[in-house]
């Protein structure tokens, strides 16, 4: 039976151990421009949201590859919208080497195969998982392959089987339960559990200059399923592709391959900051890169040589700037 309460003296040894570690165990996502707003810590889940075709899966897989390169992390992934298992493995190898499998040299193929085989297990997307069943499959894979996963990745969340009968048909109650299970999984396994979600139907806006309609970035309570995501989240990340007809805060059009990463909630303290940064997509390499203020273009796991990251403005200010001179349609 679990103990229901504690005095400080009951936990003094644990407290000292945690204090000694602090946030030295925070890991970065591998894209230098995001270091000021994004950090991951084992024991805490990460929620990634965005509209269709915004790059949620792309950025999530990029982060996983980076974590393996930087820290040797191992991952268990369900990729319901990534095609069959073979396609998912090809995607990961493309990201690692920077070119499609059939364009790799034999040596590059061996490197890619060894890397992905060592760090990734892909779940069968023909299996219908409930939330508990997914984490049971993770444990089964750990036993079968004698490994310990550092992360799990479930994409998209709406592929989970909903157990609505247990909650009198209420999706909101099921969602609150399922996300609590995700949090419990991260904590009990000292793991980072990534969950990918869509956004809800939000109203389009009209650009004041071009009169074009577009969808603005979703706020925290505009994720599919509502504000339960906001309430349950530790790290909450929105992926957004700004239309190229819009002007950024410097009065310049957003680039066609530009993606904005919003940190919409940052917990625990010290691992991340509310803010927004832009990254850019290179379709040939199947990779993102950063454009630093000093002109450097850095791909994943490349470090800036002479640029010190500055504090980021609050993301709400960025959204207001993005939507200047616009009106709700």
C-alpha positions in Angstrom: 0.0 0.0 0.0 1.4 3.4 -1.0 2.2 5.9 1.7 -0.2 8.9 1.5 2.0 11.6 3.1 5.5 12.5 4.2 7.5 14.7 6.5 10.7 16.3 5.2 12.7 14.0 7.3 11.2 11.0 5.5 12.6 12.2 2.3 15.8 14.0 3.3 18.2 11.6 1.5 16.2 11.8 -1.7 15.9 15.6 -1.3 19.7 16.0 -1.1 20.2 13.7 -4.1 17.8 15.7 -6.2 19.3 19.0 -5.0 22.8 17.9 -6.0 21.6 17.0 -9.5 19.4 20.1 -10.0 18.9 20.6 -13.7 22.3 19.2 -14.8 20.4 16.3 -16.3 18.4 18.5 -18.7 19.1 17.6 -22.4 18.7 19.9 -25.3 17.0 19.1 -28.6 20.0 19.5 -30.8 18.9 22.6 -32.7 20.9 25.5 -31.3 18.3 28.2 -31.9 15.9 26.3 -29.7 18.2 26.0 -26.7 16.7 29.1 -25.1 13.2 27.7 -25.1 13.3 23.9 -25.2 14.9 21.3 -22.8 14.0 17.8 -21.9 14.2 16.0 -18.5 13.7 12.4 -17.8 10.6 11.9 -15.6 8.5 14.5 -17.5 6.5 14.0 -20.6 6.5 16.3 -23.7 3.3 17.2 -25.6 3.8 18.3 -29.3 0.8 19.9 -31.1 0.1 21.5 -34.5 -2.1 21.6 -37.5 -1.9 18.9 -40.2 1.2 19.3 -42.4 2.9 21.6 -39.9 5.8 19.2 -39.2 4.9 17.7 -35.8 6.2 14.2 -36.7 9.2 15.6 -38.5 10.4 17.7 -35.6 9.7 15.0 -33.1 11.7 12.4 -35.0 14.5 14.9 -35.5 14.7 15.4 -31.8 14.8 11.7 -31.2 17.6 11.2 -33.7 19.5 14.1 -32.0 19.0 12.6 -28.5 20.5 9.4 -29.8 23.5 11.2 -31.4 24.1 13.3 -28.3 23.2 11.0 -25.5 22.8 7.5 -26.9 19.1 7.5 -26.1 16.9 4.6 -27.1 13.3 5.1 -28.3 10.1 3.1 -28.7 7.9 4.8 -31.3 4.3 4.4 -32.6 4.0 6.3 -35.9 0.5 5.8 -37.1 0.7 8.4 -39.8 4.3 7.5 -40.9 3.4 4.6 -43.2 4.4 1.0 -42.5 7.2 0.0 -40.2 9.7 -0.2 -43.1 8.9 3.3 -44.3 9.5 4.6 -40.8 12.9 3.0 -40.6 13.8 4.5 -44.0 12.7 7.9 -42.8 15.0 7.6 -39.7 17.9 6.5 -41.8 17.4 9.4 -44.2 17.5 11.8 -41.2 20.6 10.3 -39.8 22.7 10.3 -43.0 21.1 13.2 -44.7 20.1 11.4 -47.9 17.6 8.7 -49.0 18.6 5.1 -48.4 18.8 4.3 -52.1 21.2 7.2 -52.7 23.6 6.1 -49.8 26.9 4.4 -50.4 27.2 0.9 -49.0 29.2 2.3 -46.1 26.6 4.9 -45.4 23.9 2.2 -45.5 25.8 0.2 -42.9 26.2 3.2 -40.6 22.5 4.1 -40.9 21.3 0.6 -40.3 23.5 0.2 -37.3 22.4 3.5 -35.8 18.7 3.0 -36.3 18.8 -0.7 -35.2 20.7 0.3 -32.0 18.4 3.2 -31.0 14.8 2.6 -32.4 12.0 0.1 -32.0 8.9 0.8 -34.1 5.5 -0.4 -32.9 3.3 -2.3 -35.4 0.7 0.3 -36.5 -1.8 -2.5 -37.2 -2.1 -3.0 -33.5 -4.8 -1.0 -31.8 -3.3 0.3 -28.6 -5.1 1.6 -25.4 -2.8 3.8 -23.3 -2.0 1.0 -20.9 -1.4 -1.4 -23.7 1.0 0.9 -25.4 3.2 1.1 -22.2 2.9 -2.6 -21.7 4.3 -3.1 -25.2 7.2 -0.8 -24.2 7.9 -3.0 -21.2 7.7 -6.2 -23.3 10.2 -4.8 -25.8 12.6 -3.9 -23.0 12.5 -7.5 -21.8 12.8 -9.0 -25.2 15.7 -6.9 -26.4 17.3 -6.4 -22.9 17.3 -2.6 -23.3 16.0 0.4 -21.3 14.1 3.0 -23.3 14.9 6.6 -22.6 11.9 7.9 -24.5 8.6 6.8 -26.0 6.9 8.5 -28.9 3.2 8.1 -29.7 1.9 9.9 -32.9 -0.9 10.8 -33.2 -2.7 10.7 -29.9 -6.1 10.1 -31.6 -4.9 6.7 -32.7 -5.3 5.5 -29.1 -8.3 3.3 -28.5 -10.7 5.4 -26.4 -12.2 3.5 -23.4 -15.3 5.8 -23.3 -17.6 3.2 -21.6 -15.4 3.5 -18.5 -16.1 7.2 -18.5 -19.8 7.3 -19.3 -19.1 8.3 -22.9 -17.2 11.4 -21.9 -14.2 12.1 -24.0 -12.9 14.8 -21.6 -12.8 12.4 -18.7 -11.0 9.8 -20.8 -8.5 12.4 -22.0 -7.8 13.6 -18.4 -7.2 9.9 -17.4 -5.0 9.1 -20.4 -2.8 12.1 -20.0 -2.4 11.4 -16.3 -1.2 7.8 -17.3 1.4 9.4 -19.6 2.6 11.6 -16.7 2.7 8.6 -14.4 4.6 6.5 -17.0 7.3 9.2 -17.4 7.8 9.6 -13.7 7.8 5.9 -12.7 10.1 4.9 -15.6 12.4 8.0 -15.4 11.6 8.4 -19.1 10.6 11.1 -21.5 7.2 10.2 -23.1 6.4 12.2 -26.2 2.7 12.5 -27.3 1.8 14.2 -30.6 -1.6 15.8 -30.9 -3.6 17.8 -33.5 -5.2 21.2 -32.9 -8.9 22.0 -32.7 -10.9 23.8 -35.3 -9.8 27.5 -35.0 -11.1 30.4 -36.9 -9.2 31.7 -39.9 -8.0 35.3 -40.0 -7.5 37.8 -42.9 -4.2 39.4 -43.5 -4.6 43.2 -43.5 -2.2 43.7 -46.4 -2.8 40.8 -48.8 -6.4 40.0 -47.7 -5.4 36.3 -47.8 -7.1 34.0 -45.3 -4.9 32.0 -43.0 -4.9 30.1 -39.7 -3.0 31.7 -36.8 -1.0 29.6 -34.3 -3.3 27.7 -31.9 -3.3 28.8 -28.3 -2.8 26.4 -25.4 -6.6 25.7 -25.0 -7.1 25.2 -28.8 -5.5 21.8 -29.0 -7.8 19.0 -30.0 -9.5 17.9 -26.7 -9.3 21.4 -25.2 -7.6 22.8 -22.2 -7.0 19.4 -20.6 -3.8 19.3 -22.5 -2.7 22.6 -21.0 -3.6 21.5 -17.5 -1.9 18.1 -17.8 1.2 19.3 -19.6 4.7 19.8 -18.3 6.4 20.8 -21.6 3.9 21.9 -24.3 5.3 22.6 -27.7 3.4 24.0 -30.7 4.7 23.5 -34.3 3.5 26.2 -36.7 4.2 27.0 -40.4 3.6 30.7 -40.9 2.2 31.6 -44.4 4.9 33.2 -46.6 2.6 36.1 -47.4 2.8 37.3 -43.8 5.4 39.7 -42.6 7.5 38.9 -39.5 8.4 41.4 -36.8 11.2 42.8 -38.9 8.8 43.5 -41.8 10.1 40.7 -44.0 8.0 37.8 -45.4 8.3 34.5 -43.7 10.2 32.0 -45.8 8.5 29.1 -47.5 10.5 26.5 -45.5 10.2 28.3 -42.2 8.7 26.6 -39.1 8.0 28.3 -35.8 8.4 26.4 -32.6 6.4 27.8 -29.7 7.0 26.7 -26.1 3.6 27.2 -24.6 4.2 25.7 -21.2 7.4 25.0 -19.4 7.7 22.7 -16.4 9.5 21.8 -14.2 11.3 25.1 -13.5 14.6 25.7 -15.3 14.3 23.2 -18.2 12.5 25.5 -20.7 11.1 29.0 -21.3 8.0 30.4 -22.9 8.9 31.7 -26.3 9.1 31.2 -30.0 12.0 30.5 -32.4 12.2 29.8 -36.1 13.9 26.8 -37.8 14.1 25.9 -41.5 13.4 22.7 -43.4 15.9 21.2 -45.8 13.9 18.6 -47.8 16.9 17.1 -49.4 18.6 16.2 -46.1 15.3 15.5 -44.4 16.6 17.8 -41.6 16.0 21.2 -40.0 18.6 23.9 -39.6 18.8 27.1 -37.6 19.7 30.5 -39.0 21.5 32.3 -36.2 21.6 36.2 -35.9 25.3 36.2 -36.8 24.5 34.5 -40.1 25.5 31.0 -39.2 23.3 28.2 -40.6 23.5 25.3 -38.2 22.0 21.8 -38.8 21.1 19.5 -35.9 23.8 18.8 -33.4 26.0 21.6 -34.8 26.9 24.3 -32.2 27.1 28.0 -32.7 30.7 29.2 -32.4 30.2 32.9 -31.7 26.6 33.5 -30.8 25.3 33.7 -27.3 21.5 33.0 -27.1 19.5 35.9 -25.8 16.3 35.6 -23.6 13.3 35.0 -25.7 10.2 37.2 -25.7 7.0 35.7 -24.4 5.1 33.7 -27.0 1.9 35.6 -26.6 3.8 38.8 -27.7 5.0 36.9 -30.7 1.5 35.8 -31.7 0.2 39.4 -31.3 3.0 40.6 -33.5 2.3 37.9 -36.1 -1.4 39.0 -36.2 -0.9 42.8 -36.3 -3.4 44.5 -38.6 -5.4 41.4 -39.0 -9.0 40.8 -38.0 -11.0 37.7 -37.3 -12.9 36.4 -40.3 
